[in-house]
Amino acid sequence: MVNGGAVSCDRPKWMNARYFKLFRMVAIGEATSFLLLIVASVVKRTGGTEVGVEILGPIHGALFVVYVALALMVRAAESWTFVQTLGVLFGAVVPLGGYVVDRWLARSAFISRKAAKAS
């Protein structure tokens, strides 16, 4: 639903929590596959075998697509700003970006839980 330009999320809270947790796992997987793909590319270019790139390329590609889809789903559930969303999406295209995004998500979840307990 669109309310005054803002997207509201009608999913139950438990489902949002699952997407959030899944997104964190995919962010780590995507970042790790990206680093492994870089290593495999260096091995390939220095006269080694292409097997690493042939295996890791499709795996990383699939994780990237899932990362972007989950980022957009979690964005709606968490009411991220445009800048926050851009930062999360940027994390998918830079090495180690997924680790930074996971750290930010873990910190924001901790702060949200702490605020909920205080009220």
Residue pairs with C-beta under 8 A, 6 or more apart in sequence:
1 7
1 8
1 10
2 8
6 79
7 76
8 76
9 16
9 76
9 77
11 19
11 77
16 74
16 77
16 78
19 70
19 73
19 74
19 77
20 74
20 77
20 78
20 105
20 109
22 70
23 67
23 70
23 71
23 73
23 74
23 105
24 102
24 105
24 106
26 63
26 66
26 67
26 70
27 67
27 91
27 98
27 99
27 101
27 102
27 105
28 98
28 99
28 102
29 63
29 98
30 60
30 63
30 64
30 66
30 67
30 92
30 98
31 91
31 95
31 96
31 97
31 98
31 99
31 102
32 98
33 56
33 59
33 60
33 63
34 60
34 95
34 98
35 95
35 96
36 52
36 56
36 60
37 52
37 53
37 56
37 57
37 60
38 95
39 52
40 52
40 53
40 55
40 56
41 53
43 49
43 52
44 50
44 52
44 53
64 92
67 92
67 98
68 89
68 92
71 85
71 88
71 89
71 92
72 85
74 80
75 84
75 85
75 88
78 108
80 88
87 101
87 104
88 101
90 97
91 97
91 98
91 100
91 101
92 98
92 101
